[in-house]
Amino acid sequence: MAPAQPRPQRRTRERAALRLLAAGLGLASSLALLGVIWPESDRAVREQGPPSAADLAELPSRSISVLVIGSDADQKGPANSDALLLVHVNPEGPLQLLNLPVETAVQLPGDKTPVALGSLYQRGGPALVAGTAAQLVGLPKGQPDRYLVLPRSALRALVDGIGRVELSPDRSMRYTDKTQNYNIQLDGGLQVMDGPQVEQLLRFRDEVNGEERRRDRQQMAVESVLRQMSQRQQIQQLPGLLALLQGEVDTNLTQGEALSLLAVALRPGEQMQFRTLPLRPPLKTNQRLRQLDARAQRPWPN
């Protein structure tokens, strides 16, 4: 008797699973070979004269892509993501950041219904998020090159470590979550914020267009943090700060690699291009999942 043929649906799931596995293996193999991109720098040369971004480390020899996962948890470990960014660091061009909306609907092999992109970190860690992001954006094989998972505790430590940041919330924010014993109490307008206040700003979700407005605040916070980091007195403290944060974050970036990327991002006059992966307009108010706009041009990298 001839063996039974697999069902078309089963073959489709197997192919999708193989694609995700290949993406994860490609990511792992590229990480093993990436060390040659960061040559050993001359520390004696860097220690001469006033500190600047160029003194942090040698620049990478090519563009590097980093997936940044903002964890919706206070410590390292499985959790949903409330922010997802692809960062393209080019030693010969502008710094590019692509915001991946956490409400993007994605279909995983074996699932009957789509799930939110922001739920993948809890299900499969950085590898699953990276493989799915690569498919959504159309990244070359082996990218993103690196990942960084930033829990809320690391966000607070980062902001406090660089001496607070200047931000201008677009409105007053009031929110109380009794189950988590968490309160948001922020006034609108220009002000200097510490780590807990920046956390409140980024966690607040408006009732209407909540995710879109939260992404606007994420962009504002990223720009302010990088601007504060670029100050000469802060550049001198960055190696020590990164060493302290190493235990707070989950990443496959070494401290030297992180300093190399910051040396590019903090260059005087560095231009930043901030974009968002295009989604279809919501069909109804406060729609939880939104489909990727397949007709729009992928904005990564430009």
C-alpha positions in Angstrom: 0.0 0.0 0.0 1.4 3.4 -0.9 2.1 5.7 2.0 -0.4 8.4 2.8 0.4 11.8 1.4 0.7 14.7 3.9 -2.1 17.1 3.9 -1.5 20.5 2.1 -2.1 22.3 5.4 0.4 20.2 7.2 3.0 20.8 4.4 2.4 24.5 4.7 3.0 24.4 8.4 6.2 22.4 8.0 7.5 24.8 5.4 6.8 27.8 7.7 8.4 26.0 10.6 11.5 25.3 8.6 11.7 29.0 7.5 11.6 30.1 11.1 14.2 27.5 12.1 16.4 28.6 9.2 16.1 32.2 10.3 17.2 31.2 13.9 20.1 29.2 12.6 21.2 32.0 10.3 21.1 34.4 13.2 23.2 32.1 15.4 25.8 31.5 12.6 26.1 35.2 11.9 26.7 35.9 15.6 29.6 33.4 15.6 31.3 35.1 12.8 30.6 38.7 13.8 33.6 39.2 16.1 35.9 40.1 13.2 33.8 43.3 12.5 35.1 45.0 15.7 38.9 45.2 15.6 40.8 45.6 18.8 41.2 49.4 19.4 44.2 51.3 20.6 43.3 52.3 24.1 46.3 54.5 24.5 45.1 56.7 21.7 41.6 56.9 23.1 42.8 58.1 26.5 44.5 61.2 25.1 42.6 64.5 25.2 39.0 65.3 26.2 36.6 62.4 25.9 34.4 62.3 22.8 32.2 59.6 21.1 35.1 58.6 18.9 37.1 57.6 22.0 34.6 54.9 23.1 35.8 52.2 20.7 36.8 51.4 17.1 33.8 51.7 14.7 32.4 48.5 13.1 33.7 47.7 9.6 30.1 47.4 8.3 26.5 48.3 9.1 25.1 46.4 12.1 21.4 45.7 12.9 20.2 45.4 16.5 16.8 44.2 17.6 15.8 46.1 20.8 13.0 44.4 22.8 11.4 46.6 25.5 10.2 44.0 28.1 6.9 44.6 29.9 8.5 43.2 33.1 10.6 44.6 35.9 13.4 42.0 35.7 14.9 39.7 33.1 12.7 36.8 32.0 9.8 35.9 29.8 7.3 38.7 29.3 5.3 40.5 26.6 7.0 43.4 24.8 5.7 46.9 24.9 8.3 48.2 22.5 10.2 46.7 19.6 12.8 48.5 17.6 15.2 47.6 14.8 18.3 49.8 14.9 20.5 50.1 11.9 23.9 51.4 12.8 25.9 52.5 9.8 29.4 53.9 10.2 29.0 55.6 6.9 25.5 56.9 7.1 22.6 58.0 9.4 21.3 56.1 12.4 18.1 54.4 11.4 15.4 53.2 13.8 12.3 51.2 12.7 9.5 50.8 15.2 7.8 47.5 14.9 4.2 47.9 16.3 3.6 45.4 19.0 0.0 45.1 17.9 1.0 43.8 14.4 -0.9 40.5 13.7 1.4 37.6 12.9 0.5 33.9 12.1 2.8 31.3 13.6 3.0 27.7 12.4 0.5 25.6 14.2 -1.6 28.5 15.5 -5.2 28.8 14.2 -5.5 32.5 14.7 -3.0 35.4 14.5 -1.3 36.7 17.6 0.3 40.0 18.5 3.9 40.6 17.6 4.5 41.8 21.1 3.6 38.4 22.6 6.3 36.5 20.8 9.1 37.2 23.2 7.2 35.4 26.0 6.6 32.4 23.7 10.0 32.0 22.1 12.5 34.5 23.3 14.7 36.7 21.2 15.2 34.1 18.4 11.4 33.9 17.6 11.1 37.7 17.7 14.1 38.1 15.5 13.0 35.5 12.9 9.5 37.0 12.7 10.8 40.6 12.4 13.2 39.5 9.6 10.3 38.0 7.7 8.1 41.1 8.2 10.7 43.6 7.1 12.5 41.4 4.5 15.9 41.5 6.2 18.9 39.7 4.5 19.8 36.2 5.8 21.5 36.3 9.2 20.0 39.6 10.3 19.4 41.2 12.8 23.0 40.8 13.9 22.4 41.4 17.6 19.6 41.7 20.1 19.0 43.6 23.4 16.2 42.9 25.8 15.6 45.9 28.1 13.4 45.3 31.2 11.9 48.2 33.0 14.5 48.0 35.8 17.3 48.5 33.2 15.4 51.4 31.7 15.3 53.2 35.1 18.9 52.4 35.8 20.0 53.7 32.3 18.1 57.1 32.7 19.4 57.6 36.3 22.9 56.6 35.2 23.1 59.4 32.6 21.8 62.0 35.1 18.1 62.2 34.0 16.7 63.4 30.7 14.7 66.4 29.5 11.3 65.5 28.1 8.0 67.3 27.3 4.9 65.1 27.8 2.1 66.2 25.5 -0.5 66.0 28.3 -1.0 65.2 32.0 -1.1 61.5 32.7 -3.0 59.8 35.6 -3.4 56.1 36.0 -3.7 53.6 38.9 -3.3 49.9 38.7 -4.2 48.4 42.0 -3.4 44.8 41.0 0.3 45.8 40.4 0.3 48.6 43.0 1.5 51.0 40.3 0.6 54.7 39.8 1.3 57.1 36.9 1.3 60.7 38.0 2.8 63.0 35.4 2.2 66.6 34.4 2.5 67.9 30.8 5.1 70.3 29.6 8.9 70.5 29.5 10.6 69.0 32.5 13.6 66.9 33.6 12.7 63.3 34.4 14.4 60.5 36.4 14.2 56.8 35.6 10.8 56.1 37.3 9.2 59.1 35.6 10.5 58.0 32.2 9.1 54.6 32.9 5.7 56.1 33.6 5.8 58.1 30.4 6.5 55.1 28.3 4.0 52.8 30.0 1.1 55.2 29.8 -1.5 54.2 27.2 -4.1 56.6 25.9 -7.7 55.3 25.6 -7.8 56.4 21.9 -4.8 55.6 19.5 -3.0 54.4 22.6 -0.2 52.4 20.8 0.4 55.1 18.2 0.8 57.8 20.8 3.0 55.5 22.9 5.3 55.1 19.9 5.6 58.8 19.6 6.7 59.0 23.2 9.2 56.2 22.6 10.8 58.2 19.8 10.9 61.3 22.0 12.6 59.3 24.8 15.2 57.7 22.6 16.2 61.0 21.1 16.5 62.6 24.6 18.5 59.7 26.0 21.0 59.8 23.1 21.3 63.6 23.3 22.1 63.3 27.0 24.6 60.5 26.4 26.4 62.6 23.8 27.4 65.2 26.4 31.2 65.1 27.1 30.8 64.4 30.8 28.4 61.5 30.1 30.6 59.9 27.5 33.4 59.5 30.0 30.9 57.5 32.3 29.5 55.2 29.6 31.9 52.3 30.0 31.2 52.1 33.7 27.4 52.4 33.1 27.3 49.7 30.5 29.2 47.4 32.9 26.6 48.0 35.6 23.7 47.4 33.1 25.2 44.1 31.9 23.5 42.2 34.7 20.2 43.9 34.1 19.7 43.2 30.4 19.6 40.1 28.2 21.8 40.6 25.2 24.4 38.9 23.0 26.3 42.3 22.6 29.6 42.4 24.5 30.4 45.7 26.3 33.1 46.5 23.6 30.5 45.9 20.8 28.0 48.1 22.5 30.6 50.9 22.9 31.5 50.6 19.3 27.8 51.1 18.2 27.5 54.0 20.6 30.6 55.6 19.1 28.6 55.7 15.8 25.3 56.8 17.3 26.8 59.6 19.4 28.9 61.3 16.7 28.5 65.1 16.7 25.8 66.1 14.2 24.6 62.4 13.8 21.3 62.3 12.0 18.5 60.0 13.2 15.8 58.6 11.0 12.8 57.2 12.9 10.2 55.2 11.0 7.3 52.8 11.8 6.4 49.6 10.0 3.2 50.4 8.1 -0.1 48.9 9.3 -3.5 48.9 7.8 -5.9 51.4 9.3 -7.9 49.9 12.2 -11.4 48.7 11.2 -12.8 49.8 14.6 -11.8 51.9 17.6 -9.2 50.3 19.9 -8.7 47.3 17.6 -6.3 45.0 19.4 -4.5 43.4 16.3 -3.8 45.2 13.1 -2.6 43.7 9.8 0.6 44.7 8.0 0.0 46.9 5.1 1.4 44.8 2.3 1.0 47.6 -0.3 3.2 50.0 1.5 6.9 50.1 0.8 9.1 48.5 3.5 11.0 51.4 5.2 14.0 49.4 6.2 16.8 50.2 5.7 16.5 53.3 3.6 
